[in-house]
Amino acid sequence: MAYRLNGTRLSDSHISGLYKLSIAERIDELHRRGWLSPGDAENLRQGRYTLLPAVADKMVENVIGVFGLPLGIAPNFIVNGREYIVPMVVEEPSIVAGTSKAALLARKSGGFTSACDESLLAGQVHISDVGDTGAALEQLEAAKDELITQCNAVHPRLVERGGGVTGIEARSLGSSIGGGTIAVHILVDTCDAMGANLVNSICEAVAPSIQDICGGHVALRILSNLADRSIVTARVSFELGEDVRNGIELASDIACADPHRAATHNKGIMNGIDALAIATGNDWRAIEAGAHAYASRDGQYRPLATWTVGDSGELIGEINIPLKVGTVGGNLDANTGAAFGLATCGVASARELAELMAAVGLAQNFAALHALASTGIQAGHMKLHARSVASAAGIADEHFEDVVDELVAEGDIKVWRAQQLADRKRALAEPDSADGIAAGKVILLGEHAVVYGKHALALPIANAVSVTLNEDAVDHGVPELDAAITLIKQKLGVDDSPYSVHVSSRLPLAMGLGASAAFAVAITRAFNSRHTLGLDDAAINDIAFECEKLAHGTPSGIDNSVATYAEAMLFSNDGGLDLQQVSMPEPPPLLIACSHQAGRTKEQVAGVRARHDQSPAHYDGIFGQIDDLSLAGAEALASGDYDTLGNLMNICHGLLNAIEVSNAELEGMISIARATGAVGAKITGAGGGGSIVALCSGSIDAVSEALELAGFKTMKLV
């Protein structure tokens, strides 16, 4: 368990769903968990950690204002067995999210290990025009102790704190730069200060003595930002799928061989390190300069972090990087934002901050390479563009993330489209403003067996689709939707209606969530409302069922029934429609996750029918077992017995797998859900792609994060 410097005990840094909260809610959550003091929380709410112009005027010249950057938090870090949340100041989206997800994944193997064997900063005194460099070097060696004493007299309090000059090294730079030139390195332990001013004052004080010893002239006297006497190493391992793991290893190998790739590889590392450096008031420009110089130390620019496959198949990452940072002194005292960043880290020393910083750089490097080896880095850039467009469109906070996700999914990232999507979100949030609404559906038990007259257990996704009618004529450009509209208008006798139909939906298409049935129900209700036809739910359900035949061939009727009645139900249609409402003590903690492959209901139903016809006795036996599961599941749902319900879902999925409606991606999603806390997980809908549903009693955020880390979109039932 970690402790802040003031002794307050901290909870672990794994915080699920932080990105889903508002700014105020994030502050409250961090305060509740002990990561923020009451004072820090209130100061953040009031914006008091923004640098004031009057303070900035004392820090640099010609100040006319201050320039803001986002301050984010990356949770989930374990470094050397200690929990951390990491403050990051950065304007580029995906960096905080990627770093957080990498840290979350690293927790499975114990987090990061990091070490810094020594932490020295080198001051340099360059002496030019030395007549005999060999003799000068010998004289410097003989005078080393005296010079160290002279240096330490410059800052006696530094020595009292356990720091000071620990050594002096000298070398000849040859005569190629005009006359013999000697570089003298003064190695300084600056304790918890970054130490630039300390080292510079030492260099200036001792330079005349060095000149006297060497002869020649003092050319330069200033610190070096190549902090190669303060090398920090961090390591981590990940358990990954073989394709992604090998892709990351290959990317690392390419960076080792290609300086052009190495520059981009290292930029990803510095995305994390710079963000933490800025948040803690450290000189990120000095860190950058030293890191890139170190990357070229053997004459070719190389990656600072490398990735290899271990003996047990794990991916192992290691970073070696010069980092000389500070936690006291200078601008850190003047800048309240930097002081807050350091307090948030809870580090006890500059060395500990450097070790954390190296781990953050390694995490961000992994996040970038993981994206390259899986979804591609452009996905993150598209989301960046979508967020900027949504912001320019003035999208309200309650719809912002959903609009961004839909813009990315569509690929049509325009301001007008963002505004249109937001309008539809508002219509869904205010159903009374729509002409027709309908529910989506998620099947807990009974897929495919329900087509053969058996029972299925399904729940609604409330207010999932809304429809408004406008008095114009529009070709919707979606043949299936246009065919359904034509059929509905024929059934209702409104063939000459001039209305165009505008559908708003939070159901992804072809994902097994009843989108086509919900469209049919909502459109039918819209025409029913506009023309005052007086249709009841049964009549609307019948019309929607006819539309389902257009979409799916031989549907069971469950999708349109749930879309119409929007109730949890035990459904069967064995020669006659049987709808039994299931009363629940509370909405169950269900998570839906969508795969990357569409689920084509008509194709899957036809495939199962063909296999049934080949082995009717075996398939009828399976359908009978699924029927028993659905009946038992309705009882478990009604009593809130989630352990039993989850077990029934797992068994049902095994039977669905047996009739060949699962695939490798769906199986992987189900494994992730179960491994991260779902008591039950299975296909929902026809399968062959589409979605899974997971019953997550007390673990819904953890399961959602794990699936989203693996690249799948998730949605809670309520």
C-alpha angles and dihedrals in degrees: 000000000000127000131203119231091261090057098255111147115237131212117231116287096240103113115173120213097003090144091058094061128086119251091260091048092050091053090048092049094050089048092049091052093049098250092113126046117225089255094050091048093052093045090053092049090052095043093240096146092070111111111252118229091235090057092043089054089063093050104052139008131272095009116188098166145321129276120222130220129181117268111209135175125230109200130186100062123147114179120175089347095306127115119237140175111204126218112217127188108198138130098208116095121230095035096093092039094047093047091048093050092048090052090049092052091046091057089074089068096039099273127260131333117209136177141177113194095191135007111202131149119211123224115197131214113185118199117194133192093034109169099207110020093181093057091043091055091051091050092049090052091051092049095044098108092047091049092049090052091050091049094050091052088066093067109019093166090059088057090048089056091055098264137096137107111336101176149353124223128184136188138171119250090199128235099285092103094053119288127355111315127190127197114208116196118204108198112212131187100211094184109211096345121093082228108209095135092041093053095042092054091049091051092050093048097050099037095089091054092050090049090052091052097046102032116219123081136300107252103172137003114182141106123277119237091207094095095188090150089063103056115165121201124198129180136189139167131210134194106223142160112277097246095051093041093052091045091056092047090051091049089052092050091050091052089053091055102036121054091196090059091040090060091057091042090054092044087063090054092050091050086072100035096047092048091055092042092054092045090055097043097251127147101262092178091060090047091051093049093050094045095052093044089051090049088061097045095119095046097268126079107246139176118277091213127045133192127210137168114251129221091266094049095261122138111244122198127191132180128192113188138155109245125172109172137159140221099188140045140029119030091358089076094047098044111072090189091060091047089053091050091053092047090050091053090050091208117165098207145011089256091056090050090052091051091050090047092054090051090051091051091051091048093052091047089054091049092054094046092045089055091048092049095046125018096005127248092262090074089067092045091050089053090050089053092046092051091051091049093047090050092050089050090056095238112183119246095248091060101028101097094042092050091049091051092050093047090053093046092051095042089217098114104179133137093237091052092050090053091048092051090048090052089054092048089054090051090053091048090051104041093177089069092059126082092223138009135187141178130244120222141228119197114218097182137000110047114165093359086075089063087063096053098271127130125271129190115219139170129204127244094218123231091355097149132033129182132200126187122220126193098245137083118252132172101223093203092223109107095199092051093045091050091051092048091050092050093047092051090049092051091048096043095238098120093140095051110135093208126123117211121233114194125196116191141171090193117099112227122254093009099117094256099116098257096150093049091047090051091052094048094046093046092048090050091049093055090042089055097044094047096037091231096159097224116169125218093266092057092046089050091052092053092046089051090056089052090051089057088059091052103037111018102223107020122177094227095241096113096054092042093055090042090054103041098030092209136124103258147177102224135193135159108190099153091319136041113261116185118178116184114224115213114212130197088224139345106283118243096255126166123195120203125189123218124217093251126075118241110227105204096192092052094046094047090048092049093050090048091053092050091045090054089053094050107016097162094052094045093046088053091053092047089051090054091049089051090055090049092052093051092048090045092056089056092047091048092049092052096041092242097154096169091059093041091050091051091051090051091053092051091047091053090053090055092047089051088052091058089052103247096122129079139195095270094050091047090052092050091050091049091052092049094049093043092054098049112288111141089204135014133172147143114289118205128004096328128209085117126334120097147330128217122215127194104217113185103191094340107075096118093047092049091046093051093048093051093045090049087056089053103261127127116234136198131189117228091234 
